[in-house]
Amino acid sequence: MVSARRRPPRAGSGNRGPRPSGDVPQDADSRGQYRPPRKKGANPIVVIVTLVLLVGTGVFFVYSLVNRPTEPKTVVVETNTNEEYNAIKRRILKCKTMVREVVRLRSDEDTQRFSRKWLAANDYTGATFDQLRAMLQDVRKPDGTLPQEFSGYNSDFGELQTLTNDLIHVAPLGGDWDIDE
C-alpha cells in the first residue's frame, strides 16, 4: 500500500523551490556560458625574490670555484696524551704505596730488605718523575715553567717531589742503599 501522505523534501535534494512549468522552453544561451574563474599568477615579489636567490646562489658557487685554494690543506694531527697521563697517574699511585711500604719497613730488623725496597721505590719514583717531565717538555716556557693552562700538572710534580723527599728522609744509613742485586 502506498501512503497518501507526502514527506517534506530533504536538505540537499534537488527539490529547491518551484519547478518551471513545462510550457516555457529554457534557452541554454540565456544563462550565459560557464567560464571558470581566472587563475591568479604568482605574486611579482615572490618571482623577483626567487630569481635573486637563484642568481645569488649561482654567483656564490662560481666565486667559490674560482677562489678555491690550489695547494692542499695541511692536516695537523693532535696527539692525545690522556693515555700517557693516565699511565703516569697510575705510576704515582704505585709510588705512594711503595714509599708507604718503605716507611713501614724502616724500623724492621732486616736492613737488606729495607735497602732493596728503598732503592726500588727511589728508582721507580725517579722514572715516573722523568716520564712526567718528558710528557710536558714540549709545552714548557723557555724559563722552565708551565703555562697557565697546564698548571694543573704542577700538583703531580708536587706529589712526586714529596714522595722523593720522604724517601730521602728514610734513606738507609751507612751506605746500605748502594748495594746491587
C-alpha positions in Angstrom: 0.0 0.0 0.0 1.1 3.4 -0.8 0.8 6.0 1.7 -1.0 9.1 0.7 1.0 11.2 3.0 3.8 13.1 1.4 7.2 13.7 3.0 8.8 17.1 3.1 11.9 17.4 0.9 15.3 16.6 2.5 18.1 19.1 2.7 20.4 18.8 -0.2 17.9 17.2 -2.5 17.2 18.6 -6.0 13.8 20.0 -5.0 14.6 23.6 -4.4 11.8 26.0 -5.0 9.1 25.7 -7.6 9.8 24.0 -10.8 9.4 25.8 -14.0 6.5 24.7 -15.9 7.0 22.6 -18.9 5.4 25.1 -21.3 8.3 27.6 -21.3 11.4 26.3 -23.1 14.7 27.1 -21.4 17.4 28.6 -23.7 20.9 27.4 -23.0 22.3 30.8 -24.1 20.1 32.8 -21.8 22.1 31.7 -18.7 25.4 32.5 -20.3 28.4 30.3 -20.9 30.2 28.9 -17.9 33.7 30.3 -17.5 35.9 29.1 -14.7 37.5 31.8 -12.6 40.7 33.1 -13.9 43.8 31.6 -12.2 45.9 34.1 -10.3 49.5 34.3 -11.3 52.4 34.3 -8.9 53.0 37.5 -6.9 55.7 39.5 -8.6 57.6 40.0 -5.4 57.8 36.2 -5.0 59.1 35.8 -8.5 61.7 38.6 -8.1 63.0 37.1 -4.7 63.2 33.6 -6.3 65.2 34.9 -9.2 67.5 36.9 -7.0 68.2 33.9 -4.8 68.9 31.7 -7.9 71.3 34.2 -9.3 72.9 34.7 -5.9 73.4 31.0 -5.5 75.0 30.7 -8.9 77.3 33.6 -8.3 78.3 32.1 -4.9 79.2 28.7 -6.5 81.1 30.3 -9.3 83.0 32.6 -6.9 83.9 29.6 -4.6 85.1 27.6 -7.6 87.3 30.4 -8.9 88.8 31.2 -5.5 89.4 27.7 -4.1 92.9 27.1 -2.8 95.2 25.3 -5.2 97.5 23.9 -2.5 96.3 21.1 -0.3 95.5 21.8 3.3 97.9 20.6 5.9 96.3 18.4 8.5 97.6 18.7 12.0 97.2 15.6 14.0 97.0 16.3 17.7 98.4 13.7 19.9 96.2 12.6 22.8 98.3 12.4 25.9 95.4 11.2 28.1 96.5 7.6 27.9 100.1 8.5 28.7 99.0 10.8 31.5 96.6 8.2 33.0 99.6 5.7 33.0 101.7 8.3 34.9 98.8 8.8 37.4 98.8 5.0 38.0 102.5 5.1 38.5 102.2 7.9 41.0 99.7 5.8 43.0 102.1 2.9 42.9 104.9 5.2 44.0 102.8 6.2 47.0 102.2 2.5 48.0 105.9 1.8 47.6 107.0 4.7 49.7 104.4 3.7 52.4 105.9 0.2 52.4 109.5 1.6 52.7 108.5 3.9 55.6 106.8 0.9 57.3 109.9 -1.2 56.8 112.3 1.4 58.2 112.1 0.0 61.7 112.4 -3.6 60.5 115.3 -5.8 61.6 116.1 -6.8 58.0 118.1 -3.9 56.7 119.0 -5.6 53.4 115.3 -6.0 52.5 114.7 -2.4 53.6 117.6 -1.2 51.4 116.3 -3.2 48.4 112.8 -1.8 48.8 114.1 1.7 49.3 116.2 1.5 46.1 113.3 0.1 44.1 111.0 2.8 45.3 113.6 5.6 44.6 114.2 4.3 41.1 110.5 3.9 40.3 109.7 7.4 41.6 112.6 9.0 39.7 111.5 7.2 36.5 107.9 8.4 37.0 109.2 11.9 37.5 111.2 11.7 34.3 108.2 10.4 32.3 106.0 13.3 33.5 108.8 15.8 32.7 109.2 14.3 29.2 105.5 14.4 28.5 105.3 18.2 29.3 108.7 19.1 27.7 107.0 20.5 24.5 104.8 22.9 26.4 107.3 24.4 28.8 108.2 28.0 28.6 111.9 28.9 28.0 112.4 29.6 31.7 111.2 26.0 32.5 107.8 26.8 34.0 104.5 25.5 32.7 102.0 27.9 31.0 98.8 28.8 33.0 96.6 26.3 31.1 99.0 23.4 32.1 99.4 24.5 35.7 97.3 21.5 36.9 100.2 19.2 36.3 102.2 21.1 39.0 100.2 19.1 41.6 101.6 15.9 40.1 105.1 17.3 40.2 104.5 18.3 43.8 103.3 14.8 44.8 106.4 13.2 43.2 108.7 15.7 44.9 107.0 15.0 48.3 107.5 11.2 47.7 111.1 11.8 46.8 111.7 13.9 49.9 110.0 11.2 52.1 112.4 8.6 50.6 115.4 10.9 51.3 114.3 11.3 54.9 114.1 7.5 55.4 117.2 6.6 53.4 119.3 3.7 54.7 122.2 4.7 56.9 125.8 3.5 56.5 125.7 3.3 52.7 123.5 0.2 52.5 121.5 1.7 49.7 124.3 1.4 47.2 124.0 -2.4 47.0 123.2 -4.1 43.7 121.1 -7.2 43.4 
